[in-house]
């Protein structure tokens, strides 16, 4: 029984470490230390630099970005040259933020986010490929 418990604990630690290393989990050093995503305006438009613990859902949810987590596909689509798998972004990546999406683009993004289905880190889901092809 102790061996089974040890295996479960190790599996949980391994899974958690994959999330942290992949940048998909938010692990603040201390309570309240995570800052609100802050976009930067450049000549090329609005951009955001990914920090440890970021994910597209959280970036999109920020009132300084879109204020709606379901709009994360807009960020994904604007950065297909930098993001292969929407579930994996990395500290230091500079992401373009579409600061003027049409209502049609927003509706399509939200529809995709709500119906995306199961996801796997490191695998580009077919539903993501279909969304990007639109």
Legacy VTK file of the C-alpha trace (Angstrom):
# vtk DataFile Version 3.0
C-alpha trace
ASCII
DATASET POLYDATA
POINTS 134 float
0.000 0.000 0.000
2.839 2.417 0.850
4.436 1.655 -2.513
1.197 2.551 -4.351
0.956 5.820 -2.416
4.595 6.639 -3.254
3.911 6.017 -6.954
0.863 8.305 -6.868
2.818 11.050 -5.128
5.685 10.780 -7.621
3.256 10.824 -10.556
1.593 13.945 -9.160
4.932 15.672 -8.634
6.036 14.756 -12.156
2.793 16.032 -13.719
2.996 19.276 -11.752
6.630 19.806 -12.753
5.699 19.403 -16.420
3.108 22.137 -16.055
5.512 24.487 -14.310
8.379 23.900 -16.753
6.005 24.209 -19.715
4.729 27.526 -18.456
1.137 26.342 -18.132
0.793 26.643 -14.385
0.848 29.746 -12.246
3.065 29.239 -9.215
3.658 32.522 -7.404
6.770 32.738 -5.252
4.686 34.365 -2.541
0.989 35.083 -2.252
0.092 38.164 -4.283
3.402 38.296 -6.166
1.999 37.622 -9.644
1.488 40.838 -11.583
-1.300 41.635 -13.980
-0.229 41.104 -17.616
0.847 44.453 -19.029
0.892 45.061 -22.775
3.384 47.376 -24.437
2.590 49.669 -27.368
5.265 49.685 -30.096
5.447 50.863 -33.695
4.247 47.390 -34.704
1.225 47.604 -32.371
0.389 46.078 -29.019
2.651 43.335 -27.634
3.075 41.337 -24.448
6.202 39.617 -23.089
5.470 36.238 -21.521
6.675 35.704 -17.948
6.961 32.494 -15.948
3.536 31.097 -15.124
1.705 32.782 -17.999
-0.792 31.029 -20.241
-2.942 32.375 -23.057
-6.132 32.044 -20.985
-4.692 34.242 -18.210
-3.163 36.799 -20.551
-6.450 37.139 -22.430
-8.414 37.444 -19.163
-6.429 40.496 -18.095
-8.454 43.723 -18.259
-5.363 45.271 -19.870
-5.561 42.799 -22.765
-9.113 41.571 -23.578
-10.754 41.124 -20.189
-12.163 37.794 -21.366
-10.261 34.502 -21.041
-12.271 32.967 -23.887
-10.603 35.344 -26.339
-7.225 33.589 -25.972
-7.486 32.173 -29.544
-7.049 35.749 -30.836
-3.569 35.807 -29.278
-2.834 32.323 -30.598
-3.865 33.251 -34.143
-1.876 36.511 -34.100
1.266 34.578 -33.138
1.295 31.430 -35.263
4.908 32.220 -36.122
5.824 32.023 -32.397
3.341 29.563 -30.896
3.110 26.043 -32.260
0.952 24.575 -29.487
-1.511 26.930 -27.759
-0.867 25.079 -24.502
2.851 25.926 -24.509
4.189 29.444 -24.285
7.554 30.353 -22.824
9.004 33.175 -20.739
10.582 35.820 -22.942
8.304 35.274 -25.933
7.007 38.576 -27.256
3.432 38.077 -28.383
1.514 40.388 -30.699
-1.880 41.408 -29.329
-4.621 42.205 -31.826
-5.966 45.393 -30.250
-8.809 45.842 -32.721
-10.376 42.461 -33.563
-13.699 42.520 -35.387
-16.819 41.258 -33.647
-16.781 38.319 -36.058
-13.188 37.442 -35.071
-14.098 37.693 -31.385
-17.179 35.492 -31.824
-15.166 32.882 -33.726
-12.401 32.897 -31.097
-14.832 32.549 -28.191
-16.736 29.777 -29.976
-13.467 27.909 -30.518
-12.334 28.355 -26.903
-15.661 27.070 -25.583
-15.775 24.026 -27.877
-12.092 23.141 -28.137
-12.412 19.905 -26.165
-9.649 17.972 -24.462
-6.081 19.208 -24.848
-2.618 17.710 -24.570
0.581 19.600 -23.898
2.961 19.314 -26.845
0.293 18.244 -29.329
-1.484 20.660 -31.649
-5.150 19.736 -31.456
-7.066 19.308 -34.705
-9.630 21.842 -33.518
-6.803 24.397 -33.170
-5.612 23.640 -36.701
-9.159 24.132 -37.995
-9.500 27.437 -36.117
-6.208 28.736 -37.535
-7.269 27.766 -41.070
-10.353 30.023 -40.922
LINES 1 135
134 0 1 2 3 4 5 6 7 8 9 10 11 12 13 14 15 16 17 18 19 20 21 22 23 24 25 26 27 28 29 30 31 32 33 34 35 36 37 38 39 40 41 42 43 44 45 46 47 48 49 50 51 52 53 54 55 56 57 58 59 60 61 62 63 64 65 66 67 68 69 70 71 72 73 74 75 76 77 78 79 80 81 82 83 84 85 86 87 88 89 90 91 92 93 94 95 96 97 98 99 100 101 102 103 104 105 106 107 108 109 110 111 112 113 114 115 116 117 118 119 120 121 122 123 124 125 126 127 128 129 130 131 132 133
